[in-house]
Amino acid sequence: RRYPRMRWDLGAFRYPVTVALWPFKILARFGVKALRVPLPLKDFSLMRWMTRGDMGLKTTGTDWIKLLQMLLAQGDIPGGEANITRILSPSSVNEIGISNLPDGATLIPPYALDSALPIPQGRFGISDTTPTPSDTTYHPANSFQGQAPGLGVNVILDAKVAGLNPRAVGTCWWMGIASTYFSYQVDTGIGCIVFAQEFNCFPRMGVLAHVINAACDMLVDTEGGDGDGDVE
């Protein structure tokens, strides 16, 4: 079994993490914006030795939904089989969403290495293609104004600064390098999943922000438009 063709966005490579940059820069000069190529590699991810926590895991959309349901239910799986409905304790779920930074600090200097400076407008991170000063390179994985790192997730501390609906405060979210995103907010019961499945994830982060905002907007509409009532 071989890997499927992989799409590479040539303008999205700024950091030489896994590939040399010069071949992509040459192609970009000729106007090539994206490249879809076959990978001459065997897909070992189904083999037992590749089933590990940091790579090679595969799942289904149904399992993603179960994961979000479990987190939104404070560690319980609704409708689970007897004796195995409790996956995490409520305190463990809460621990995931606690900021690791002091005094409400967010992922901007000096708390994040090579992070972009904050701007007055709300912004949900930066992408590899975000315009920056010619003499400055910011790291998109560390540039999240209004957000802080939790336990394996980012946590929204200031929704307006993060470019989100005010109801998104407390949202926890995660992204994978191949553009898989998920988020959940226990207070509102909102869970979101986005499967973009293209390398890499930074240029597409805004899609998750749009989905979160749309879900929060529907809650506000249900409450009569002012956002001050109980969540429904």
C-alpha positions, 0 to 999 in steps of 0.5 A: 500500500502506497501513500496517496498523492500529497499536495504541497503549497509552495508558498507555505514553506518558510521553515526547513523542518522536513524539506530543503526550501530551494526546490520549492523556491525555484518552482515558485519563481515559475509561477507554480503555486501548488504541487501534487506529487506521488510519494514513493513510500510504503504506508506503514501506518497500519502496522503495529509498530507504527501505532504510537501517540505522535504519528501514524494513528488513523481513525474515523469521523465517528471516533472524532465525534465521540472524542468531542462528546467525551470532552464536552461531557466532562470525560463521560461518553454519552450512551457508552457501554456499561462500566466504560463510559467514564474516560476522564475525570471532570478535573482532568478535562478542566486541567486540559484547558488551564493556561500554562502561562502566568497572569493571563499572558498569551502567546506573544513576546516574551512568552513565545519564541519568534512570535509575531507582535500583537496587533489591535485587530483580532487575529486567529494566529498567523499563517506562513503567508502572512505579510511580515517586515522584510527583515523579520520572520515570525513562527506561526506555531507560536503566534497566537494573540489572545491564546495560551497553551493548555495541555496539548491544546491552545486555550482562548483567553481573550476571544476578541483579540483572538478574532473570535466571537465573545462566546468563544472564551474558554475554547480549547483547540488543536491542529495537526500538520496535515490540516486536521482541526478540532475545538470544544467549549464545555460551557456552550457545548460547542464542538467543531471538527475540520478535515482539510487534509492538506499539508501544511496546517498554518494557511488554513487555521482561519477555517476553524475560526470561521466554523467556531464563529458560525457556531457561536453566532447561532447561539446568539441568534437563539438567545434573541441577538444580544448574547446575554441570555442562557446558552441554548 
